Amino acid sequence: MHDDRTLVEARLKRVLDERIRPAVYPASVPLDVAVWNAPGEPVPVAEGLAAEVSPTAVGEKWGAPWGTSWFRVTGTVPKEWAGKTVEAILDLGFDENMPGFQCEGLVYRPDGTPVKGLNPRNQWVRVAAPAEGGEEVRLHIEGASNPVILDYHPFLPTQLGDKETAGSEPQYTLERMDLAVFDETVWQLVIDLEVLGELMRELPENSGRRYDIVRAVGRALDAVDLQDVNGSAAAARARLEGVLATPAEPSAHRISAVGHAHIDSAWLWPLRETVRKVARTTSNMTALLEDEPDFVFAMSQAQQWAWIKEHRPEVWAKVKKAVADGRFVPTGGMWVESDTNMPGSEAMARQFVHGKRFFIDEFGVENDEAWLPDTFGFAAGLPQIIKAAGAKWLLTQKISWSQTNRFPHHTFNWEGIDGTRIFTHFPPVDTYNCSMKGSEIAHAAKNFKDKGVARHSLAPTGWGDGGGGTTREMIAKAGRLKDLEGSATVQWETPAEFFEKAEAEYPNPPVWVGELYLELHRATLTSQAGTKQGNRRSEHLLREAELWAATAAVRSAEFAYPYEQLDRIWKTVLLHQFHDILPGSSIAWVHREARATYAALAQELTGIIDKAQRALAGEGSGSLVFNSAPHTRDGVPAGGARPAAIDGQSAIASRADGGFVLDNGLLRVEVDARGLVVSAYDLVADRETVAPGGAANLPQLHADFPNMWDAWDVDEFYRNTVTDLTDADEVEPGEGASVRIVRTFGASRLTQVLSLEPGVQRLDIDTEVDWHETEKFLKLSFPLDIHAERYASETQFGHFYRATHTNTSWEAAKFEACNHRFVHMEEPGWGVALVNDSTYGHDVTRAVRAEDSGTTTTVRVSLLRAPRFPDPETDQGVHRFRHALVPGAAIGDAVREGYRINLPERRVSGGSDVAPLVTVDNDAVVVTAVKLADDGSGDVVVRFHESRGGRAKTTLAAGFSAGSVAVTDLLERPLADAAAPELADGAVSLTLRPFELVTLRFSRS
């Protein structure tokens, strides 16, 4: 037989496009349309429904950027349509290729009941099935004219990302507002032909199954009367029944489809628009659940559920019912799908605390899985946090985006820094917006790396990023793929059902140890410095507020612990850790609001701290220093207050070759006439820190124009060009033992103060940059005379190591990486730490010097970038950073100095010292939280961990009358498998394994 396969495939495409799909709606009549354009921000639903409208029509423009237009559509179902299914087709001017990235709408009945959301792939609203004829139709559409930011030519700078700069030009044109007859038989034929056509193209060319489909499709197309598609559709479908009924091979890959709408809590739209996106999507999904008995929909991010409850009670009622029915599934157990690289220890823990507690309190549902499909890499400290929150599984998809190395597994155990292992799955479908296309299903089966030992994978199914969710077309396709020869099988299941099956079939999966590094989006560690500084500052202010408020509440009956206030602030900080806010990849509007929010939170938290400390200090004129850090400092105990005792002196002198010398008896620092540190001599160890011929504290400027994803990416070729900013306008003495340096470059100005305090082996570096560059990358370089094949970066509840060399492509790909408060490198017996108060991105390289064969290990901290998309004014303005170089530092010193720079002392006038609420007797054990229990019981909760990567024995003593103590999970619930530690004279003795995280809950007697 001659091969006419390509002929049939081409025929199928044209007949579908030009004849069959148009016949889904064989008859239509126009609706009458009127509109009211809301001034300013969105209005309540009742106001929008009651507004006075003006006539408009298809073809008319509407929608200023970020505006809201309330459309009223009215009409009458023709009498001759009696007995037929009738739908309203409401096209606001959609581009079908951009679901979630343009205008959207939410349809209401006149009484304010939400019907469903409108988006480019979901333009229909069911009116009658069957119609009686003569029905009056009246619907209201809350149309959101969100501008297209990420267009067909992506990453072009645009002013549309902020309502303050977006202008008022209408963005959209009404395309269709009709009542139409819906022919379900033709619609089903479309699905039949799409499924078979897509499957056919994925099968081997010499496959018998492929030719079975080719012949069946050809016969079906022969049965279609092109002049009467509606009358012939049933006959065409009949000719496909055989090939659609052939079951899948027993060995077929098995896909668990989970209804999904990954909604970014902010990205190319502001937070307020996400509230409406969630309402639109959940309205769609609850309606779809009513129509489709097999369908299951899962939604993560407790914050988004809370938005529905607060802002859309009419939608919330439908959601609650669907959850009770077990088919609308809360998943993930986190407040938002956060970044996991940059949030600090407690913040990462609280993502799970607040997320899980919301789902437990509202629905009695506790998640066993963490759900993070789109997060930009995963810190090595995360597994034990997941476990400590009472969960045991992780799902993500993003690692498939890595540019250099293909991850070797799709299902595996992920081992964190303390040895905790979490069963983890990467969906091999390689998207969190699966639409049930044959190419996606075939890719999942072919791509699955664990063949032969496992057979299950998960497919998050539905339009996402900007929302939309699953469609009836996706569900219909999944129904045909449930058991179909040549395809993987597809079944709707909850995330928990998938994980239970996957874990049962794969009891000994491979193990991946350490971070899950995404070889892409590395610049998210630096973009939008103001947002990152706001996050870091908020985390440490929350630590202080909880510590001092708890101490004051325990010590004084008159001080009320601010439970509700702290709860609200924590949730606001957690929201802004969303993986497009904290990483700096959202539009200008988002970051403008974030900076204002962080400033307001800082003022509010400072007020809590001040009130608590004044209550503790009492009356008196003495100067008390409150130490919020977890280590004694200047004689002030951790978590206590007393007058500080500072020993030693520091001095400044002129340097013979120009510049200055700072000396405090522990460290001698030479700053040359260029304002660069040419020597940092450890007088205790008799050891130089700066590499021979090198200069530390060297600002370096790179061109920075990545191939894609401007705010997200920095490509390795940025290193090919660098400008050392060695010219100084001013190098002069500052206050005390300090040097002030001023540099100008381009349109920017950099001012630094290098200072050496008495009694410390640490050079403090305060940097101010008035930044006005474009597409540039600013770093601060420290070439160190140290031979180290690896270095430590702080992460949640500990640290982990990365290589300084590039032996393999995996190591070479980590040319920009994340740290929290410190990086540390060490030769046996001597090390150096570089600590910071608000930066995350850095790089470490090594070179061997020709002169003496010694090794130079260079650490560079990333300060600022200037991408133009999606915010064309990214980082423009004044920024302040604090760093410190700590020669002679062991890893414990790095931990201590990292806390010191982030938790400066506070001086308060008072009459008596303040004893700590809790104390530990081992500096390796770091207390990350002291607070009162969230349930209002007055119990004291203490969270701590081993910080140096070794075993640690410690005694934790309560500075109050403790009645009992229990080991708990992060949600402050006693662990069933943990024996209560012995409480002797208010103290508990424990032995911690490396990086072990422990939460203790003390009752007060």
SULURSUL-V272069 format. One record per pair of residues at least 12 apart in sequence whose C-alpha atoms are under 8 Angstrom apart, sorted by the first residue. I is the first residue (numbers start at 1). J is the second residue. Records with the same first field share a line. If there is no record, write none. Layout:
I->J, J
This chain:
5->211, 214
8->214, 217, 218
9->197, 214
12->193, 197, 217, 221
15->221
16->190
19->226, 229
20->186, 190, 229
21->186, 187, 190
23->183, 186, 229, 230
24->182, 183, 184, 186, 187, 230
25->180, 181, 182, 183
26->180, 181, 182, 183, 230
27->180, 181
28->178, 179, 180, 181
29->178, 179, 180
30->75, 177, 178, 179
31->73, 74, 75, 177, 178, 179
32->57, 73, 74, 75, 177
33->55, 56, 57, 71, 72, 73, 74, 177
34->53, 54, 55, 56, 57, 71, 72, 73
35->53, 54, 55, 56, 69, 70, 71, 72
36->48, 51, 52, 53, 54, 69, 70, 71
37->63, 67, 68, 69, 70
38->67, 68, 69, 70
39->67, 68
40->67
41->67, 68
42->67, 68
45->112
46->112
48->70, 142
49->70, 110, 112, 140
53->71, 72
57->174
58->173, 174, 175, 176, 177
59->173, 174, 175
60->173, 174
61->170, 171, 172, 173, 174
62->145, 170, 171, 172, 173, 174
63->144, 145, 169, 170, 171, 172
64->145, 167, 168, 169, 170, 171
65->145, 146, 147, 160, 163, 166, 167, 168, 169, 170, 171
66->144, 145, 146, 147, 163
67->144, 145, 146
68->142, 143, 144, 145
69->141, 142, 143, 144, 145
70->140, 141, 142, 143
71->140, 141, 142, 143
72->138, 139, 140, 141
73->137, 138, 139, 140, 141, 177
74->136, 137, 138, 139
75->136, 137, 138, 179
76->134, 135, 136, 137
77->131, 133, 134, 135, 136, 137, 179
78->133, 134, 135
79->132, 133, 134
80->133
81->131, 132, 133, 181
82->130, 131, 132, 133
83->129, 130, 131, 132, 133
84->128, 129, 130, 131, 181, 182
85->126, 127, 128, 129, 130, 131, 181, 182, 183
86->126, 127, 128, 129, 130, 131, 179, 180, 181, 182
87->124, 125, 126, 127, 128, 179, 180, 181, 182
88->124, 125, 126, 127, 177, 178, 179, 180
89->123, 124, 125, 176, 177, 178, 179, 180
90->118, 123, 124, 125, 176, 177, 178
91->120, 123, 174, 175, 176, 177
92->104, 143, 172, 173, 174, 175, 176
93->172, 173, 174, 175, 176
94->119, 120, 175
95->120
96->120, 121
97->120
98->120
99->119, 120, 121, 463, 464, 466, 467, 468
100->119, 120, 463, 464, 465, 466, 467, 468
101->146, 147, 148, 149, 150, 268, 466
102->145, 146, 147, 148
103->119, 143, 144, 145, 146, 147, 172
104->117, 118, 119, 120, 143, 144, 145, 146
105->117, 118, 119, 141, 142, 143, 144, 280
106->118, 141, 142, 143, 279, 280
107->139, 140, 141, 142
108->139, 140, 141, 142
109->138, 139, 140
110->138, 139, 140
113->314
114->283, 314, 315
115->283, 284, 287
116->280, 281, 283, 284, 287
117->279, 280, 281, 283, 284, 468
118->280
119->468
121->471
122->471
145->171, 172
146->269
147->160, 171
149->161, 268, 870
150->268
155->708, 709, 710, 869, 870
156->868, 869
157->868, 869, 870, 871, 872
158->869, 870, 871, 872
159->871, 872
161->268, 269, 587, 588, 589, 870, 871
162->587, 588, 589
163->589
183->230
185->230, 233, 234
186->229, 230, 233, 234
189->233, 234, 236, 237
191->473, 476, 477
192->237, 240, 244, 477, 480
193->217
195->437, 438, 477, 480, 481
196->213, 217, 244
197->213, 217
198->437, 438, 439
199->438, 439, 442, 486, 487
200->213, 214
202->438, 439, 442
203->486
209->485, 486
212->243
213->243
216->239, 240, 243
217->239, 240
219->236, 239
220->235, 236, 237, 238, 239, 240
221->236
222->236
223->235, 236
224->236
244->480, 484
245->484
246->483, 484, 485
247->483, 484, 485
248->483, 484, 485, 486, 487, 488, 489
249->485, 486
252->455, 487, 488, 489
253->445, 455, 456, 457, 487, 488, 489
254->455, 456, 457, 488, 489, 490, 491
255->456, 457, 458, 459, 488, 489, 490, 491
256->456, 457, 458, 459, 490, 491, 492, 493, 494, 498
257->458, 459, 460, 461, 490, 491, 492, 493
258->296, 297, 298, 458, 459, 460, 461, 492, 493, 494, 495
259->295, 296, 297, 298, 460, 461, 462, 469, 470, 492
260->297, 298, 299, 432, 433, 460, 461, 462, 463, 464, 469, 470
261->281, 299, 433, 461, 462, 463, 464, 465, 467, 468, 469, 470
262->299, 432, 433, 463, 464, 465, 466, 467, 469
263->277, 278, 464, 465, 466, 467
264->465, 466, 467, 580
265->304, 336, 575, 578, 580
266->578, 580, 581, 586, 590
267->580, 581, 585, 586, 587, 590
268->586, 587, 870
269->586, 587, 589, 590
270->587, 589, 590
271->590
275->304, 307, 308, 311
277->466, 467, 468
278->304, 308, 467
279->308, 312, 315
280->468
281->467, 468, 469
282->315, 319
283->315, 318
284->468, 469
285->297, 469, 470
286->318, 319, 322, 328
288->471, 472
289->322, 327
292->475
294->492
295->327, 475, 492
296->327, 328, 329, 492, 493, 494
297->327, 328, 329, 494
298->327, 328, 329, 330, 331, 494, 495
299->328, 329, 330, 331
300->330, 331, 332, 333, 334, 336, 337, 371
301->331, 332, 333, 334, 335, 336, 337, 355
302->333, 334, 335, 336, 354, 355, 356, 358, 359
303->335, 336, 355, 575
304->336
320->363
323->363
324->363
329->494
330->359, 365, 367
331->367, 369, 370, 371, 495
332->367, 368, 369, 370, 371, 372
333->352, 355, 356, 359, 366, 367, 368, 369, 370, 371
334->351, 352, 353, 354, 355, 356, 370
335->351, 352, 354, 355, 356, 571, 574, 575
336->351, 355, 574, 575, 577, 578
337->371, 372, 374, 375, 578, 579
338->351, 372, 375, 574, 575, 577, 578, 579
339->375, 376, 377, 577, 578, 579, 580, 582, 583
340->375, 376, 377, 378, 379, 382
341->376, 377, 378, 379, 795, 818
342->525, 582, 818, 819, 820, 840
343->535, 536, 577, 796
344->536, 539, 795, 796, 820
345->795, 796, 797, 928
346->539, 796, 928, 929
347->539, 574
348->385, 796
349->385, 389, 970
350->570, 574, 970
351->574
352->386, 389, 970
353->389, 970, 971
354->571
357->971
367->391
368->390, 391, 392, 393, 496
369->391, 392, 393, 394, 395, 495, 496
370->386, 391, 392, 393, 394, 395
371->394, 395, 396
372->394, 395, 396, 397
373->395, 396, 397, 398, 432
374->396, 397, 398, 432, 579
375->396, 398, 579
376->398, 399, 518, 520, 521, 579
377->398, 399, 515, 516, 517, 518
378->515, 516, 517, 518
379->514, 515, 516, 517, 795, 796
380->415, 416, 417, 514, 515, 516, 795, 796, 800
381->416, 417, 418, 515, 795, 796, 797, 798, 799
382->416, 796
383->414, 415, 416, 420, 421, 422
384->416, 418, 420, 421, 997
386->422
387->420, 422
388->969, 970
389->969, 970, 971
390->969, 970
392->422, 423
393->422, 423, 424, 499
394->422, 423, 424, 425
395->424, 425, 426, 427
396->425, 426, 427
397->426, 427, 428, 430, 431, 432
398->430, 518
399->426, 516, 517, 518, 519
400->426, 430
401->518, 519, 520
402->518, 519, 520
403->519, 520
404->519, 809, 810, 813
405->519, 809, 810
408->449
409->426, 449, 450, 510
410->424, 425, 426, 427, 428, 448, 449, 450
411->423, 424, 425, 426, 450, 509, 510
412->424, 425, 509, 510, 511, 512
413->509, 510, 511, 512
414->511, 512, 513, 514
415->511, 512, 513, 514
416->513, 514, 515
417->513, 514, 798, 799, 800, 995
418->993, 994, 995, 996
423->503
425->457
427->444, 457, 458, 459
428->443, 444, 445, 447, 448, 457, 458
429->441, 443, 444, 445, 447, 458, 459
430->444
431->459, 460
432->459, 460, 461, 462, 464
433->460, 461, 462, 463, 464
434->459, 460, 461, 462, 463
435->461, 462, 463, 470, 474
436->461, 474, 477, 478
437->477
441->487, 488
442->487, 488
444->457
445->488
453->505, 506
454->502, 505, 506
455->502
456->498, 501, 502
457->498, 502
458->498
461->474
462->474
478->490, 491
479->491
514->800
517->814
519->813, 814
520->712, 713
521->709, 712, 713, 714
522->712, 713, 714, 816, 817, 841
523->711, 712, 713, 714, 816, 841
524->583, 584, 585, 711, 712, 713
525->583, 817, 818, 839, 840, 841
526->583, 584, 839, 840, 841, 862, 863, 864, 865
527->583, 584, 585, 711, 712, 864, 865, 866, 867, 874, 875
528->583, 584, 585, 591, 864, 865, 874, 875
529->584, 839, 863, 864, 875, 879
530->595, 875, 879
531->581, 582, 584, 591, 594, 595
532->582, 583, 584, 838, 839
533->837, 838, 839
534->595, 598, 599
535->573, 576, 577, 582, 598
536->837, 838
537->602, 838, 902
538->573, 598, 601, 602
539->573
540->902, 903
541->602, 605, 606
542->566, 570, 605
543->628, 928, 929, 930
544->609, 628
545->605, 606, 608, 609
546->566, 929, 930, 931, 932
547->628, 639, 929, 930, 931
548->609, 612, 613, 639
549->561, 562, 608, 609, 612, 931
550->930, 931, 932, 940
551->612, 616, 916, 917
552->612, 613, 615, 616
554->960
555->616
556->615
559->612, 615
561->932
563->934, 936
569->601
576->594
583->712
584->711, 712
585->711, 712, 870
586->870, 871
587->869, 870, 871
588->870, 871, 872, 873, 874
613->626, 908
614->908, 909, 910
616->914
617->908, 909, 910, 911, 912, 913, 914
618->910, 911, 912
619->909, 910, 911
620->909, 910, 911, 912
621->909, 910, 911
622->643, 909, 910, 911, 912
623->642, 643, 907, 908, 909, 910
624->641, 642, 643, 644, 907, 908, 909, 910, 913
625->641, 642, 643, 644, 905, 906, 907, 908
626->639, 640, 641, 642, 905, 906, 907, 908
627->639, 640, 641, 903, 904, 905, 906
628->640, 903, 904, 905
629->899, 900, 903
630->896, 899, 926, 927, 928
631->896, 923, 926
634->646
637->915, 916
638->916, 919
639->915, 916, 917, 918, 919
640->913, 914, 915, 916, 917
641->913, 914, 915, 916
642->912, 913, 914
643->913
646->758, 759
647->758, 759
648->664, 665, 758, 759
649->664, 665, 757, 758, 759
650->662, 663, 664, 665, 736, 737, 756, 757, 758, 759
651->663, 664, 736, 737
652->733, 736, 737, 738
655->670, 671, 672
657->672, 673
658->672, 673
659->671, 672, 673, 674, 675, 731, 732
660->672, 673, 733, 739
662->737, 738, 755, 756
663->737, 756
664->756, 757, 758, 759, 760
665->683, 759
666->682, 683, 684, 759, 760, 761
667->680, 681, 682, 683, 684, 760, 761, 762
668->680, 681, 682, 683
669->681, 763
671->739
673->731
674->726, 727, 728, 731
675->726, 728, 731, 741
676->695, 696, 697, 698, 726
677->690, 695, 696, 697, 698
678->690, 693, 694, 695, 696
679->695
680->887
681->887
682->761, 887, 888
685->888
688->785
689->784, 785, 786, 832, 887
690->782, 783, 784, 785
691->783, 784, 785, 786, 856
692->785
694->783
695->782, 783
696->781, 782, 783, 784
697->780, 781, 782
698->724, 725, 726, 780, 781, 782
699->724, 725, 726, 778, 779, 780, 781
700->722, 723, 724, 725, 778, 779, 780, 781
701->722, 723, 724, 725, 776, 777, 778, 779
702->718, 719, 721, 722, 723, 776, 777, 778
703->718, 721, 722, 775, 776, 777
704->718, 775, 776, 777, 865, 866, 867
705->718, 775, 776, 867
706->718
709->869
710->867, 868, 869, 870
711->867, 868, 869, 870
716->815
725->743, 745
727->743
728->741, 742, 743, 744
729->741, 742, 743, 744
730->742, 743
734->753
736->755
737->755, 756, 757
738->753, 754, 755, 756
739->753, 754, 755
740->752, 753, 754
741->753
746->772, 773
747->771, 772, 773
748->769, 770, 771, 772, 773
749->769, 770, 771
750->767, 768, 769, 770
751->767, 768, 769
752->765, 766, 767, 768
753->765, 766, 767
754->766
761->886, 887, 888
762->884, 885, 886, 887
763->884, 885, 886
764->882, 883, 884, 885
765->882, 883, 884, 885
766->880, 881, 882, 883
767->880, 881, 882
768->878, 879, 880, 881
769->877, 878, 879, 880
770->876, 877, 878, 879
771->875, 876, 877, 878, 879
772->876, 877
773->866, 876
774->866, 867, 868
775->865, 866, 867, 868
776->865, 866, 867
777->862, 863, 864, 865, 866
778->862, 863, 864, 865
779->860, 861, 862, 863, 864
780->860, 861, 862, 863
781->858, 859, 860, 861
782->858, 859, 860
783->856, 857, 858, 859
784->856, 857, 858, 859
785->854, 855, 856, 857
786->825, 826, 827, 831, 855, 856, 857
787->826, 827, 854, 855, 856, 857
788->804, 825, 826, 827, 857
789->803, 804, 805
790->802, 803, 804, 805, 825
791->803, 804, 823, 824, 825, 826
792->823, 824, 825
793->818, 819, 820, 822, 823, 824
794->819, 820, 821, 822, 823
795->819, 820
797->945, 946, 947, 995, 997
798->945, 946, 947, 948, 949, 995
799->947, 948, 949
804->844, 845, 846, 857
805->845, 846
815->843, 844
816->841, 842, 843
817->840, 841, 842, 843
818->840, 841, 842
819->840, 841, 842
820->836, 839, 840
821->835, 836, 837, 838, 839, 840, 895, 898, 899, 902
822->834, 835, 836, 894, 895, 898
823->835, 894
824->891, 894
826->890
829->890
830->888, 889, 890
831->887, 888, 889, 890, 891
832->885, 886, 887, 888, 889, 890
833->885, 886, 887, 889, 890, 891, 893, 894
834->883, 884, 885, 886, 894
835->883, 884, 885, 886, 894, 897, 898, 901
836->881, 882, 883, 884, 898, 901, 902
837->881, 882, 883, 898, 901, 902
838->881, 882
839->861, 862, 863, 881
840->861, 862
841->861, 862, 863
842->859, 860, 861, 862
843->859, 860, 861, 862
844->857, 858, 859, 860
845->857, 858, 859
846->858
882->901
883->901
884->901
891->948
892->923, 924, 947, 948
895->947
915->959
916->959
917->958, 959, 960
918->930, 956, 957, 958, 959
919->956, 957, 958, 959
920->954, 955, 956, 957
921->954, 955, 956
922->952, 953, 954, 955
924->946, 947, 948, 952
925->944, 945, 946, 947, 952, 954
926->944, 945, 946, 947
927->942, 943, 944, 945
928->942, 943, 944, 945
929->941, 942, 943, 944
930->942, 943
933->972, 1001
934->972
938->1003, 1004
939->1001, 1002, 1003, 1004
940->1001, 1002, 1003, 1004
941->972, 999, 1000, 1001, 1002
942->999, 1000, 1001
943->997, 998, 999, 1000
944->997, 998, 999
945->992, 995, 996, 997, 998
946->992, 993, 994, 995, 996, 997
947->994, 995
948->994, 995
949->994, 995
950->993, 994, 995
951->991, 992, 993, 994
952->991, 992, 993, 994
953->989, 990, 991, 992
954->989, 990, 991
955->987, 988, 989, 990
956->987, 988, 989, 990
957->986, 987, 988
958->986, 987
959->986
960->986, 1004
961->986, 1004, 1005
962->986, 1002, 1003, 1004, 1005
963->1002, 1003, 1004, 1005
964->983, 1002, 1003, 1004
965->980, 981, 982, 983, 1000, 1001, 1002, 1003
966->979, 980, 981, 1000, 1001, 1002
967->979, 980, 981, 998, 999, 1000, 1001
968->998, 999, 1000, 1001
969->999
970->999
972->999, 1001
